[in-house]
Amino acid sequence: MIPILFEDDDIIAANKPENLASIPTRVKGEDTILAQLTVHYSHKIFVVHRLDKEVSGVMLFAKNTAAHKRINDQFFNREIEKTYWLAAHGMIINDTGTINQPIREFGSGRMGIDVLHGKESTTSFEVLEPGEKFSLVKATPLTGRRHQIRVHFYSIGHPIVGDVRYGDKALQKTFPRLMLHAASITFTLASGELKTVESPLPESIMGWWCNIAIAGSMAKNLD
């Protein structure tokens, strides 16, 4: 059963694992988080937003059409705040920053920067733990383009660790997963209350990061 992080009469906030599609894909019979949730509810579940298959973390679903419209309107009006944790290649020099680069689709599902024809795309970030080889980062997308965070960090020379679509494919394949996690989402309930739902960093990222930190500490002690 998919872990439920929050639920009321209108909304389900589920904790999606990595490598599980959000909605049906072109692959016949591929499992999805929508299919798994539908089994446990006697009524229709509405998808509010999606996470890439490789991404883990909090994902919202609506239980009825009114809630579906209300949350969709919040997304459209940019009233919803999402935060992601990621591990990026290399040392990011600035502690904080904003990436403003327009994005468009280039074919075969790949997105990229196009300053002339791309759509406005903005991501702010804060470096939580810098390192010579990898940096742990909190990112907040202010717009909602497909693959936005992945494309933006690739565009500044710091692709997300394990991202075989954006970065050196041979190198990226050596990592256990895409190191990108939807850590929290803030939205407004039907009552008017502002609600934040958080998803803890999974072991698949935390364990890898701890191993990197330990290895780095050992290397320093040997110098």
C-alpha positions as CSV (number, residue, x, y, z in Angstrom):
1,M,0.0,0.0,0.0
2,I,1.2,3.5,-0.9
3,P,1.9,5.5,2.3
4,I,-0.6,8.3,2.9
5,L,0.9,11.4,4.4
6,F,-2.4,13.4,4.7
7,E,-6.0,12.8,4.0
8,D,-9.3,14.6,4.5
9,D,-12.7,14.5,2.8
10,D,-11.3,16.1,-0.4
11,I,-7.5,15.4,-0.7
12,I,-5.1,12.5,-0.5
13,A,-1.4,13.3,-0.2
14,A,0.5,10.1,-1.0
15,N,4.2,9.3,-0.7
16,K,5.3,8.2,-4.1
17,P,8.3,5.9,-4.3
18,E,10.9,6.3,-7.1
19,N,10.5,4.3,-10.3
20,L,6.8,4.2,-10.1
21,A,4.8,6.1,-12.8
22,S,2.3,8.7,-11.8
23,I,-0.3,7.9,-14.4
24,P,-0.7,5.3,-17.2
25,T,2.1,5.4,-19.8
26,R,2.6,4.0,-23.3
27,V,4.0,0.8,-21.7
28,K,1.1,-1.7,-21.6
29,G,0.4,-2.9,-18.1
30,E,2.9,-0.7,-16.3
31,D,2.0,-0.1,-12.7
32,T,1.2,3.4,-11.5
33,I,0.6,5.2,-8.2
34,L,-2.9,6.1,-9.5
35,A,-3.7,2.4,-10.1
36,Q,-2.4,1.4,-6.6
37,L,-4.5,4.1,-4.9
38,T,-7.6,3.3,-6.9
39,V,-7.7,-0.2,-5.6
40,H,-8.1,1.1,-2.1
41,Y,-10.9,3.6,-2.8
42,S,-14.4,2.9,-3.9
43,H,-14.7,6.2,-5.7
44,K,-12.8,7.9,-8.5
45,I,-9.4,9.4,-7.7
46,F,-8.4,12.6,-9.6
47,V,-4.8,13.3,-10.4
48,V,-3.9,16.9,-9.4
49,H,-0.3,17.0,-10.5
50,R,2.4,14.5,-11.5
51,L,5.9,13.5,-10.5
52,D,8.4,12.1,-13.0
53,K,8.6,8.3,-12.7
54,E,12.1,8.5,-11.3
55,V,11.2,11.1,-8.7
56,S,9.9,10.2,-5.2
57,G,8.0,12.3,-2.7
58,V,4.6,13.9,-1.9
59,M,1.9,13.9,-4.6
60,L,-1.6,15.2,-4.4
61,F,-4.9,13.5,-5.5
62,A,-8.4,14.9,-5.3
63,K,-11.4,12.8,-4.1
64,N,-14.1,14.8,-5.9
65,T,-14.5,17.2,-8.8
66,A,-14.8,20.3,-6.6
67,A,-11.6,19.6,-4.8
68,H,-9.9,18.8,-8.2
69,K,-10.9,22.2,-9.6
70,R,-9.9,24.0,-6.4
71,I,-6.4,22.6,-6.3
72,N,-6.0,23.0,-10.0
73,D,-6.9,26.6,-9.7
74,Q,-4.3,27.0,-7.0
75,F,-1.7,25.5,-9.3
76,F,-2.8,27.8,-12.1
77,N,-2.6,30.9,-10.0
78,R,0.8,29.8,-8.5
79,E,-0.6,29.7,-5.0
80,I,1.0,26.3,-4.3
81,E,4.5,26.0,-3.0
82,K,6.6,22.9,-3.7
83,T,10.1,22.2,-2.4
84,Y,12.4,19.5,-3.6
85,W,15.7,18.1,-2.3
86,L,18.3,17.1,-4.8
87,A,21.9,16.1,-5.1
88,A,23.7,17.9,-7.9
89,H,27.1,17.2,-9.5
90,G,29.9,19.5,-8.5
91,M,30.3,22.4,-6.0
92,I,27.7,25.1,-6.4
93,I,29.5,28.3,-5.5
94,N,26.5,30.5,-4.5
95,D,24.7,29.5,-1.3
96,T,21.4,30.7,-2.8
97,G,20.3,31.7,-6.2
98,T,17.5,31.8,-8.8
99,I,17.6,30.2,-12.2
100,N,15.5,32.1,-14.8
101,Q,15.7,30.2,-18.1
102,P,12.8,29.6,-20.5
103,I,12.1,26.0,-21.3
104,R,10.5,24.2,-24.2
105,E,10.2,20.6,-25.5
106,F,12.7,19.5,-28.1
107,G,11.2,16.1,-28.9
108,S,11.1,12.6,-27.5
109,G,10.1,14.0,-24.1
110,R,13.4,15.9,-23.7
111,M,13.1,19.5,-22.5
112,G,15.7,22.2,-22.9
113,I,16.5,25.9,-22.6
114,D,15.3,28.1,-25.5
115,V,15.6,31.8,-24.8
116,L,13.6,32.7,-27.9
117,H,10.7,30.2,-27.9
118,G,10.7,28.7,-24.4
119,K,8.1,29.3,-21.7
120,E,9.0,31.4,-18.6
121,S,10.6,29.1,-16.0
122,T,12.0,30.0,-12.6
123,T,13.6,27.9,-9.9
124,S,15.1,29.3,-6.7
125,F,17.5,27.2,-4.7
126,E,19.5,27.0,-1.4
127,V,22.6,24.9,-1.0
128,L,22.2,22.9,2.2
129,E,25.5,21.0,2.1
130,P,28.2,21.9,-0.5
131,G,30.9,19.4,-1.5
132,E,33.7,19.2,-4.1
133,K,31.9,16.4,-6.0
134,F,28.3,16.8,-5.0
135,S,26.0,19.4,-3.4
136,L,22.8,18.8,-1.5
137,V,20.3,21.4,-2.5
138,K,16.8,22.5,-1.7
139,A,15.0,23.8,-4.8
140,T,11.7,25.6,-5.1
141,P,10.1,25.8,-8.6
142,L,8.2,29.0,-9.0
143,T,6.7,27.8,-12.3
144,G,5.7,24.3,-13.3
145,R,7.3,23.2,-16.5
146,R,8.0,19.6,-17.3
147,H,11.5,18.5,-16.0
148,Q,12.0,22.1,-14.9
149,I,14.4,21.4,-12.0
150,R,16.3,18.8,-13.9
151,V,16.8,21.1,-16.9
152,H,17.6,24.1,-14.9
153,F,20.4,22.5,-12.9
154,Y,21.8,20.9,-16.1
155,S,21.8,24.3,-17.7
156,I,24.1,25.8,-15.0
157,G,26.5,22.9,-15.2
158,H,25.3,21.0,-12.2
159,P,23.0,18.2,-13.4
160,I,21.2,16.2,-10.8
161,V,23.0,13.0,-9.8
162,G,21.6,9.9,-11.5
163,D,19.7,11.8,-14.2
164,V,20.4,9.7,-17.4
165,R,18.3,12.1,-19.5
166,Y,20.3,15.3,-18.6
167,G,24.0,14.8,-18.1
168,D,26.7,12.3,-19.1
169,K,24.6,9.1,-19.6
170,A,27.4,6.7,-18.9
171,L,28.3,8.4,-15.6
172,Q,24.7,8.9,-14.5
173,K,24.0,5.2,-14.9
174,T,26.5,4.4,-12.2
175,F,24.2,5.9,-9.5
176,P,21.4,4.0,-7.9
177,R,18.6,6.5,-8.7
178,L,17.7,10.0,-9.8
179,M,18.6,12.0,-6.6
180,L,15.5,14.2,-6.7
181,H,12.8,14.1,-4.1
182,A,9.5,16.1,-3.7
183,A,10.0,17.0,0.0
184,S,6.9,19.2,0.7
185,I,3.9,20.9,-0.8
186,T,1.8,23.7,0.7
187,F,-1.8,24.3,-0.4
188,T,-5.1,25.7,0.9
189,L,-7.7,23.4,2.2
190,A,-11.5,23.8,1.6
191,S,-11.7,25.4,5.1
192,G,-9.2,28.1,4.1
193,E,-6.5,26.7,6.2
194,L,-3.0,26.6,4.7
195,K,-1.6,23.1,4.8
196,T,1.9,21.8,4.4
197,V,2.5,18.1,3.8
198,E,6.1,16.8,4.1
199,S,7.7,13.7,2.8
200,P,10.9,12.6,4.6
201,L,14.0,12.0,2.5
202,P,14.0,8.3,1.5
203,E,16.8,5.9,2.5
204,S,17.6,5.5,-1.2
205,I,18.9,9.1,-1.1
206,M,19.8,9.6,2.5
207,G,21.9,6.4,2.6
208,W,23.7,7.3,-0.5
209,W,24.4,10.8,0.8
210,C,25.6,9.5,4.1
211,N,28.0,7.1,2.4
212,I,29.4,10.0,0.3
213,A,29.8,12.1,3.5
214,I,31.6,9.3,5.3
215,A,33.9,8.6,2.4
216,G,34.7,12.3,2.1
217,S,35.5,12.5,5.8
218,M,37.8,9.4,5.6
219,A,39.6,10.9,2.6
220,K,40.3,14.1,4.5
221,N,41.6,12.2,7.5
222,L,44.0,10.2,5.3
223,D,45.4,13.4,3.7
